[in-house]
């Protein structure tokens, strides 16, 4: 069947290919929406390398884990559950046997827990690389603030700090792998037992609670390697990344910066995008749709626009709208998730630092003024006060 090309914009063919490959679309948005803006909006060369290490690590985790882990975990699930390999990949149908759903959950969680732990551990790995490269774990020095700041890391010497950061990287990764293996083993054995119940008692479905769990946490796509549901995306993708950044923060200033980024991302993904941007795009979409499809609840895929005759009359307008949808989403990501929180952090951290430095100078002048001529004044917070 020949696909019509009339009405296509300059980027429409590329966007059609991206829509067919959600993983490729995610990587493109990661690079241009997050990586590039965050790397560019930095204060010093040291911070630029620090941010680049974390951002590129996150993108590498998304790509590498999605292309390898889902395929690898299917084999032990297949051996333990006795469910066919062919039933563990591809799009699952709602009427799939209950043992198949349990086995697919085992494969999904066997992937998702290590996937999440990799995002959580990435910040500690970044800290290790930066400390090794710059010989400091002081965040204030890395971002170029005057006189740096107090060392707030758990260890004293540089070598101890390197050991701590690398140790935490391994600990978080091993925790995720342990949870993944436990889930894989548990659900695979449960699938085998369920197959016996299906054969002996005619059980046809899972419990309502387990059906809900399967619906929200299964892996989707023709290769069964996509985390598409909003809840799974939040629990195993966004939350581990931002919580890892907070956990690995090298002092109060970095913790506050990461907290602002986490709050901003949570608001955009949970409120502004689903209740603001998406409804606006759907409103414009319905404006152009033929009367027979006025109740369409979603914006159709490029493939549907190009092949469904019911869209023929307004195909050109809808293709432009689809192109604008991708462009608007990328622009929002760049401005509101990539640049705005970083630029706001630069301003707020500088203000906090200037305030702290002014307070230190004021205290120093006050102590000097209070000191007797030729005498010695003991500061109120001095450890020598215990002997006074």
C-alpha positions in Angstrom: 0.0 0.0 0.0 1.4 3.4 -1.0 1.6 5.9 1.8 0.6 9.5 0.7 3.3 12.1 1.1 1.2 15.2 0.4 0.9 17.5 3.4 4.2 16.3 5.0 6.5 18.9 6.5 10.3 18.9 6.4 10.6 16.9 9.6 7.5 14.7 9.2 9.4 11.6 7.7 11.9 11.7 10.6 9.1 12.1 13.2 7.2 9.1 11.6 10.3 6.9 12.1 10.7 8.1 15.7 7.1 7.4 16.5 7.6 3.8 15.3 10.5 3.5 17.7 9.6 4.9 21.1 13.1 4.1 22.5 14.8 6.2 19.8 12.3 9.0 20.5 13.1 8.9 24.2 16.9 9.1 23.4 16.4 12.1 21.1 14.3 13.9 23.7 16.9 13.0 26.4 19.8 14.4 24.4 18.2 17.6 23.0 15.8 18.2 25.8 17.9 17.4 28.9 21.5 16.7 28.2 22.5 19.6 26.0 20.6 22.4 27.9 21.8 21.2 31.3 25.4 20.8 30.1 25.4 24.3 28.5 23.8 26.0 31.5 26.7 25.5 33.9 28.9 27.9 35.9 32.4 26.4 35.4 34.2 23.9 33.2 34.4 21.6 36.3 30.6 21.8 36.7 30.1 21.2 33.0 32.1 18.0 33.2 30.2 17.0 36.4 26.8 17.5 34.8 27.9 15.9 31.5 29.0 12.7 33.4 25.6 12.4 35.1 23.4 13.3 32.1 25.2 11.0 29.6 25.3 8.2 32.2 21.5 8.5 32.5 21.0 8.4 28.7 23.4 5.4 28.4 21.4 3.6 31.1 18.2 4.2 29.2 19.6 3.0 25.9 21.9 0.2 27.1 19.5 -1.4 29.7 16.5 -1.2 27.4 18.3 -2.9 24.5 19.8 -5.7 26.6 18.2 -6.5 30.0 14.6 -7.3 28.8 16.0 -9.9 26.4 18.4 -11.5 28.9 15.9 -11.9 31.7 13.4 -13.8 29.5 15.6 -16.9 29.4 15.7 -17.6 33.2 12.0 -16.7 33.4 11.3 -19.2 30.6 13.3 -21.9 32.3 11.7 -21.4 35.7 8.1 -20.8 34.6 8.0 -23.1 31.6 6.2 -20.3 29.7 7.3 -20.2 26.0 9.8 -17.5 25.0 7.5 -16.3 22.3 4.9 -15.5 24.9 7.3 -13.4 26.9 7.9 -10.9 24.1 5.7 -8.8 21.8 2.5 -7.1 22.7 0.5 -9.1 25.3 -3.2 -9.5 24.7 -5.6 -8.9 27.6 -6.9 -12.5 27.3 -3.4 -14.0 27.8 -3.3 -16.9 30.2 -2.8 -15.9 33.9 0.5 -17.9 34.0 1.8 -15.9 31.0 1.0 -12.6 32.8 2.8 -13.7 35.9 5.8 -14.7 33.9 5.9 -11.4 32.1 5.7 -9.6 35.4 8.7 -11.6 36.5 10.6 -10.5 33.4 9.4 -6.9 33.8 10.5 -6.6 37.4 13.7 -8.5 36.7 14.5 -5.6 34.4 12.9 -2.7 36.3 14.7 -3.0 39.6 18.2 -3.1 38.2 17.1 -0.3 35.8 16.0 1.9 38.7 19.0 1.2 40.8 21.3 2.2 37.9 19.6 5.6 37.8 19.9 5.9 41.6 23.6 4.9 41.6 24.5 7.2 38.7 24.9 10.3 40.9 27.4 8.5 43.2 29.3 7.4 40.2 29.3 11.0 39.0 30.7 12.1 42.4 33.4 9.5 42.1 34.5 10.6 38.7 34.4 14.3 39.6 36.4 13.8 42.8 39.0 11.7 41.0 39.3 14.3 38.3 39.3 17.5 40.4 40.7 16.2 43.7 37.7 17.6 45.6 34.2 16.6 46.6 33.3 20.2 47.6 30.2 21.2 45.5 30.8 24.9 46.1 34.3 24.7 44.8 33.1 22.8 41.7 30.6 25.5 40.8 33.1 28.3 41.4 31.8 30.0 44.5 34.2 32.3 46.4 36.2 30.4 49.1 34.3 27.3 48.3 32.2 26.0 51.2 32.4 23.6 54.1 33.1 20.0 53.3 29.9 18.2 54.0 30.8 14.8 52.7 30.7 11.7 55.0 34.5 11.1 54.7 37.6 13.1 55.5 40.4 12.3 53.1 40.1 12.3 49.3 40.8 8.6 49.2 38.2 7.9 51.8 35.8 10.0 49.8 36.6 8.1 46.6 36.0 4.8 48.4 32.7 6.0 49.8 31.3 7.2 46.4 32.4 4.1 44.6 31.2 1.9 47.4 27.7 3.5 47.3 27.6 3.0 43.6 28.2 -0.7 44.0 25.8 -1.0 47.0 22.9 0.6 45.2 23.5 -1.4 42.0 23.7 -4.7 43.9 20.5 -3.9 45.8 18.6 -3.3 42.6 20.0 -6.6 41.1 19.0 -8.5 44.3 15.5 -7.2 44.2 15.3 -7.9 40.4 16.5 -11.5 40.8 14.1 -12.1 43.7 11.1 -10.8 41.7 12.2 -12.8 38.7 12.4 -16.0 40.7 9.3 -15.4 42.7 7.0 -14.5 39.8 8.4 -17.3 37.6 7.7 -19.9 40.3 4.2 -18.4 40.8 3.6 -18.7 37.0 4.5 -22.4 37.1 2.1 -23.0 40.0 -0.6 -21.0 38.3 -0.2 -23.2 35.2 -1.1 -26.2 37.4 -4.2 -24.4 38.7 -5.3 -23.6 35.2 -4.9 -27.2 34.2 -6.5 -28.7 37.3 -9.1 -26.2 38.4 -9.8 -24.2 35.3 -8.6 -20.9 36.7 -9.0 -18.3 33.9 -7.7 -15.0 35.4 -5.6 -13.4 38.0 -7.0 -11.6 41.0 -8.2 -8.0 40.5 -5.3 -6.7 42.4 -2.8 -8.7 40.4 -4.5 -7.7 37.1 -4.1 -4.1 38.1 -0.4 -4.6 38.9 0.1 -6.3 35.6 -1.6 -3.6 33.7 0.6 -0.9 35.3 4.0 -2.5 35.4 4.2 -4.8 32.3 6.7 -4.0 29.6 5.2 -2.9 26.4 6.1 -2.7 22.7 6.8 -5.3 20.0 10.1 -6.1 21.8 8.5 -5.9 25.3 11.2 -3.5 26.4 9.3 -0.2 26.9 8.3 1.4 30.2 5.2 3.2 29.0 2.7 3.4 31.8 2.8 6.6 33.8 3.0 4.9 37.2 5.8 2.5 36.2 7.7 5.5 34.6 7.5 7.4 37.8 8.3 4.5 40.2 11.1 3.0 38.3 12.5 5.8 36.2 11.9 9.4 37.4 11.8 8.8 41.2 15.0 6.7 41.3 16.9 9.3 39.3 15.8 12.3 41.4 16.0 10.5 44.7 19.5 9.3 43.8 20.5 12.9 43.1 19.3 14.0 46.5 20.9 11.0 48.2 24.3 11.7 46.6 24.2 15.5 47.2 27.5 16.9 48.3 26.2 19.4 50.8 23.2 21.7 51.5 23.5 23.8 48.3 23.5 20.8 46.0 20.7 19.1 47.9 18.6 22.3 47.5 19.4 22.5 43.8 18.4 18.9 43.2 15.2 19.3 45.4 14.1 22.2 43.2 14.7 20.1 40.0 12.7 17.2 41.5 9.8 19.4 42.5 9.8 21.1 39.1 9.8 17.8 37.2 7.1 16.3 39.4 4.8 19.3 38.8 5.4 19.1 35.0 4.9 15.4 34.6 2.0 15.1 37.1 0.1 18.4 36.5 1.1 20.7 33.7 1.6 18.1 31.0 -1.4 15.9 31.6 -3.8 18.7 32.6 -2.4 21.6 30.5 -0.3 20.8 27.5 -2.0 17.5 26.4 -5.6 18.8 26.6 -4.6 21.9 24.7 -3.2 19.8 21.8 -6.3 17.6 21.8 -8.5 20.7 21.6 -6.8 21.8 18.5 -6.8 18.3 17.1 -10.6 18.0 17.5 -11.1 21.3 15.7 -9.8 19.7 12.5 -11.2 16.2 12.8 -14.1 15.2 10.5 -17.5 15.1 12.3 -17.6 11.3 12.5 -14.6 11.3 14.8 -15.4 14.3 17.0 -15.3 12.1 20.1 -11.7 10.9 19.5 -10.0 10.8 22.9 -6.4 10.9 21.7 -4.3 12.3 18.9 -3.9 9.6 16.3 -0.6 8.2 15.2 1.1 9.3 12.0 0.4 5.8 10.5 -3.3 6.3 11.2 -3.3 9.8 9.6 -1.6 8.5 6.5 -3.6 5.3 6.0 -7.1 6.0 7.4 -9.4 7.4 4.7 -11.6 9.2 7.3 -8.7 11.6 7.9 -8.1 12.3 4.2 -9.9 15.7 4.0 -7.9 17.2 6.8 -4.7 15.1 6.6 -2.4 18.0 5.8 -3.6 20.1 8.8 -3.4 17.1 11.2 0.1 16.2 10.0 1.2 19.8 10.8 -0.5 19.5 14.2 1.4 16.3 14.9 4.7 18.0 13.9 3.8 20.9 16.3 3.0 18.4 19.0 6.5 16.9 18.9 8.1 20.4 18.7 6.0 21.8 21.5 6.9 18.8 23.7 10.6 19.2 23.0 10.5 23.0 23.5 8.7 22.6 26.9 11.3 20.0 27.9 14.2 22.3 27.0 12.8 25.4 28.6 10.9 24.1 31.7 12.8 20.9 32.6 16.3 21.6 31.1 17.0 25.3 31.4 14.6 27.0 33.9 15.4 25.0 37.0 19.2 25.2 36.3 19.1 28.9 35.8 16.9 29.4 38.8 19.3 27.3 40.9 22.3 29.4 39.7 20.6 32.5 40.9 19.3 31.1 44.2 22.6 29.4 45.2 24.5 32.6 44.4 22.1 34.6 46.6 22.5 32.1 49.5 26.3 32.1 49.2 26.5 35.9 49.2 24.2 36.0 52.2 26.4 33.5 54.1 29.6 35.3 53.1 28.2 38.6 54.3 27.2 37.0 57.6 30.7 35.6 58.1 32.3 39.0 57.4 29.9 40.7 59.8 30.7 38.2 62.5 34.4 38.6 62.0 34.2 42.4 62.3 32.0 42.1 65.4 34.5 39.7 67.1 37.4 42.0 66.2 35.6 45.0 67.6 34.8 43.2 70.9 38.4 42.0 71.4 40.3 43.9 74.1 43.5 45.7 73.1 46.3 43.2 73.2 43.9 40.6 74.6 42.2 37.4 73.3 38.5 37.0 72.7 37.0 33.5 72.8 34.2 33.0 70.3 30.9 31.7 71.8 31.0 28.6 69.6 34.7 27.8 70.4 35.4 24.4 72.0 37.6 26.3 74.5 34.4 27.7 76.1 34.1 24.5 78.1 37.2 25.5 80.1 36.0 29.1 80.8 
